[in-house]
Amino acid sequence: MTRPIKLVIGQIYYLVQYQDPKRSRPIISSYTYKGTVNGKPGTHFFESIGISDANVFLDDGDLKDVYDIAGLERELQSHDHAS
């Protein structure tokens, strides 16, 4: 996804983290974007869609691992051949 990310309230986003240093085993969590905290720019609230995931608050600098569906596909494909 092109940075800086443009978030849309109500849209589903995916947080991608990796279990290993080679970034070959992704952990993908799904969230609905709810907006900024108290309308204050820079801190974003994401509501968990998954059963075992918690809601998260992310600062602008932490959005590098947040993707829409197209960005998620690109992220996973870019690491598909890295292992």
DARAJO-V110881 format. One record per backbone hydrogen bond with DSSP energy under -1.0 kcal/mol. CO is the residue of the C=O (numbers start at 1). NH is the residue of the N-H. Records with the same first field share a line. If there is no record, write none. Layout:
BEGIN
CO = NH  NH
END
This chain:
BEGIN
8 = 11
11 = 33
13 = 31
14 = 67
15 = 29
17 = 27
20 = 23
25 = 19
27 = 17
29 = 15
30 = 49
31 = 13
32 = 47
33 = 10
35 = 45
36 = 39
37 = 40
40 = 43
42 = 60
43 = 37
44 = 58
45 = 34
46 = 56
47 = 32
56 = 46
58 = 44
59 = 62
60 = 63
63 = 66
65 = 16
67 = 14
68 = 72
69 = 73
70 = 74
71 = 75
72 = 76
73 = 77
74 = 78
END
